Each structure stands twice: as C-alpha cells, then as structure tokens.
Amino acid sequence: MDCLDGMKRFVEDKEVDVIVTSPPYNLGIKYNSYDDSGSREEYLLWMEKFAEECKRVLSDDGSFFLNIGYKSKDPWVAWEVAFRFRKHFVLQNVIHWIKSIAIPQEDVGDYPNIKGDIAVGHFKPVNSARFMNRCHEYIFQFTKKGNIGLNKLAVGVPYQDKSNIGRWKVAVEDVRDRGDTWFIPYETIWSRKKQRPHPSTFPPKLPMMCIRLHGLERTKLVLDPFMGIGNTAIACMRLGVNYIGFEMDKSYAQTAQQQIQNELSETDKT
C-alpha cells in the first residue's frame, strides 16, 4: 500500500528508531506502476507530507537516513527535497554514497598494499559532452534536534598508517571514523540479458551501515516506507533487528517476499 496510508494505519507515534529509505526522485524513472514524471511542485508537496508523517513515527532520539539521487540535467532535486525536510527535521549529516571511484596510484601515496591505479565500482555512462558521469548519491541523515550521538566506529575502517594508533587519545585501536564518504558498490551483473528487478534501489550494505552508525544496540524497529524489493528488510534480518516496510507495487512486493524467504532459508542452513 501507499506508505502514508500504511504509516497512519500501522505505526504508532515515536515507535520507529531508524528510518532508511530511498523515495522516488521525480526524474522520470521507469517503475512498474508509479508515475515518476509528475510536476516538481506536486512532488515536493507530497514529500513534505511524507516528512511530516515520518516525524510523527520517529522516536525523539531516532535517525532518518534519506537516500536520494539526481540526474545531470536536474541536479537540484535532492536539495529541493532536503529544504522541504528542513521545516520538520535538522540535517545532522550529509553522507556521499560513492558507487564508483578512480584513483591514480600517484595520488594514493606510499602505501605498501596499493601497487597501481584504482578504478572500482559501477556507473551509468553519460552520453554528453556537457556532463560528467554520476558516481555518487546523497544520504541525508535527519534527526529531530541534531544532537544524536552516533556509533561511528561501528562503520569505521582500519588505519592505513598504523603509526596513528595511540597518537591521539581516541586512537586506541586499529579503527577510525570512516567519514562522510561511503564506497558501496552494486553487485555485478555479468549477463546483458539479466536485468535488475528494480530500477532504483540500494544494496543491503547501505541500510546495514546506516543502522550500525545510529547504534545497533538502541535500534529495535527500522522502517522503510519505500521498501521496493526488500533490501532494507534483508539488512535488518542480517542484523537481527525488527523491520516494517510499505510497497505499493505488487511485483516489487512479491520480489521482496521472495528475497526474505531466501534469506530465511540461508539462515536456517547455518
């Protein structure tokens, strides 16, 4: 069902600890049943209603991670949505989801484990002389007051230079704050005949990292209002967290249910 109807019917005030979702971008993406090409103002008005309902169901110390992208000819849409959310939330962090990255070896520095150029991840080539390939999307972390403490080391990375361990008071182990750039690639699809079951979704690792960053120990319920094919559900199952989600497209909902059953089967095997 529509997520606004679903939240009003099934989710209590302040019941949700973390919201992780990726709404339609209003960029003309070809979904099965949803029309993603309405007027911008109608879209933004609807997103503001959505923000209000999310504020109602989110706990006072909860986190709302909103993944949203853009297209080359329309780079403002993500920030237009963020400014509508500004009326109801504080923008606590802006995280960049890096899908593809290229680093020449000469820019890497003198690290023993890196011997050559790095070029990893996937992107959709832009057939234009004006625009560059889009290799990232935004993840906006909204909170109610902007003062939510995070478990940054839960998504941390090891130090490349081990001499940093012990150099500062906070550097007591081989893990540091990852920062606001997260490289999370898609699973590779080798066959041209095989298509992704959903045109715009994130890998399960993305919601897993958002939940861990907020704090797994204080997360009892996660909400994905635009559940799609169920990747947030899969993330929650792998973390042992309860979840609720809404999806208005029957085909995507069926795919989500199948993914969940497959995950249950894999869990039973182990």
N, C-alpha and C positions, 0 to 999 in steps of 0.2 A: 504494500500500500504506500501511498504518499507519506513521506516522513513527518510532515506537520500533523496529519491526522493520527499517525501512529504514536508520536510522542505525546500528543494530548490524551490519547486513549490509554496508553500503556505505561507511561513513565511518570513517576511522582516528582514533586518539587525536590531539587537538590539530591536526586537519587544517584546521579552518574558522577564518577570520579574523573574519567578521561573521555573526551570525545576525539576520535580520529576519523577524518573523512576527507573525501575529495568530491566536491559538488560538480555539477555541470558547469562548464566555463563560459557558456554563451558565445561559442566560437564556431557554431555550425558543425560540431562533431556528429557523425552519423551513428546515433544509438538505435537500438531496435525499435523503440516505441516513443521515446521522449524527443520532442522538437527542441533542438538546441540553437535555434536561429530566431528567437523572438526579439523584441525591441530591447535595447540595453536598459532603458529606464524601467520597463516592466520586470526585467530580470533582477535589477538591483533592488527594487521594491520588494520582490519576493525574497531575496537573500536577506534583507533586513528583517522581514517577518521570521525567517528561519533563525537568524541570530537571536531574536527575542525569545523564541521558544527554547533554543539551546541554553540561553542564560537561565531560564527557569529550571531546567532539569539538571544543570551542572552544579555540583557542590561548591560551596564558597571557596574551598581550597583546591578546586579542580583545575585541570588544564584542557584547553580546546586546541587541538592541532588541526589546522585547516590547510590541506594541500591544494594549491591552485596554480595553473599554468597560464600561458598566454600564447599568442601567435605573433609572427613577425610584424604583420600589418596592424596588429591590435595589442600593443604591449601594456596598455593601461588597465586592462580588465582586472587583473589580480589586485592592483592597488585601489581601484574603484570599489571593489568588494571590501577590502580592508578598511577603507574610510567609512563605509556604511557600518561595519562592525565596531568602529571606534565609538559610536554612540552608546554601545552596550558593554564593551569589553576594553581592557587595557592590552595593548600589543606588547607582550613581555619579551619575545624573541622572534627574530626572523632567521629561519634556517634555510639554507640553499641545498636542495636535493640535486646533487650532481649525478647525471646519468651517463655522461661521457667526459673524459678528460685526456688531454695530451700534454706531456711534459718532456721537453728535450733533456737529455742526460746532462747537458752543460748547465741547466738551470736547477738540477736536483741537488747538486753539491757533492761532497766527498763522503758518500755512504757506501760501505763495503758490499751491501746486498743489492745495490742498484747498479747494473753494468751498462745499461743502454737507455735509449729513449723509451718513454712510457706512453702508450695510447690504448686505453681500455674503455669499455662501455659501448652503449648503443645510442644512436641519434637518427632522426629522420632528416636526410639531406634537404636543404632549402634550395630550390631551383630559382635563384635570383641573384643578380649582381649587386642588389642593394642591401640584402640582409645576410647575417651570419647564421650558421647552424645553431639551433637552440639546444643547449646541452644541460639545461637545469630547469627546475621549477621551484616555486616557493613553498615553504611550510611555515605558516604563521602560527605562533603559539600565543593564544589569547587566554588571559585569566581575568578574574573579576576585579582584582585590586593591583595586579602587577608585582606582588610580593611573595610569590610562591617559590619556596626553596626547591631545588632540583637535585637529583642524584646524578650529577654529571659524569662521575667516574664509572657509572653502570654502563655507559656507552663510550667509555674512554678508549684510548689507543696506547700501545706501548711507546716509550721514548725511543726515537731513533738513536739519539746520543745518550747512552746510559750514564754518562757523567752528570747528567741533570738530576739523577736520583740522589736525594739528600742535599742538593744545592739550595733548595728552598724548604721552608718548614712544611709546606703542603706536599712536597715531592718525596713521600716516604716509601713509595712502591713504584714498580715499573708500569705505571699507567697515568695518563694525563687527560685533561679535558680535550675532547675531540674538537670542540669549537662549533661554529655555525655552518660548516660545510660538510655535508654527508654524502660520500660516494656510495650509492646503492644502485647497482646495475640491474637491468631486467634479465630474466632467464633467456638464454639464447634460443631462438627458433631457427633451426638449420634448413627446414624444408620450406620452399616458397608456397607449397600447397597448403601448409598448416598455418592457420591464422589465429591470432589471439581471440579468445571468446568474448572480450570486451575491449572497446576501442580506447578507453582511457582509465587505467587502473594503476595502482601502485603495488610493488612486490610486498609480501608479508613482512619482510625485514623492516620496512619503513614503520608500520604501526608498532612492531615489536620494540624498535628503538625509541619511539615516542613514549610508549608506556614505561619502559625502563628509565627513561630520562625523568619522567614525572615522579617515579618511585613505585616499584612493583609492590613493595610491602604495604603501601597505602592505597592500592588500586583494587577495589572489589568489583566494580562494574564499569565496562567500557561500552560506549555507544558509537555506532557508525550509522548515521542517518541515511547515507547513500551506499548501501552495503555492496552493490554490484555483484561480483562473482564470489564474494565472501573472503577476501584476503585478510580483512581485519579479524574476522572470526577465526581463521586459521592461526593468526598471530596470537590471539587470546588463548586458544586451545594449547598452543605450544608453551605459553607462559603460565598456564593454569589459572586463568582469570575468566570470570563470567562476562558474557557479552550479550548485547541486544543490537539488532540492526533492522533497517527497513529497506525494501527494494520494490519499486512499482512495476518493474519489467519481469514477467513470468519466466522468460528464458534465462535471464541473469540469475533470478532467484533459484531456479532449478539447478543451474551450474553451481551456485553457492552450496546448495544442499548436497550435491554430489561431491564437491570438494570436502565438505565437512565429514561426510561418510567415509571418504577415502582416508582422511586424517585419522578418524576413529579406528579404522581398520589397521593403519600403520601403528597406532598407539597400542592396540591390542596385541600386535605381533611382538612388541618389545616389552 
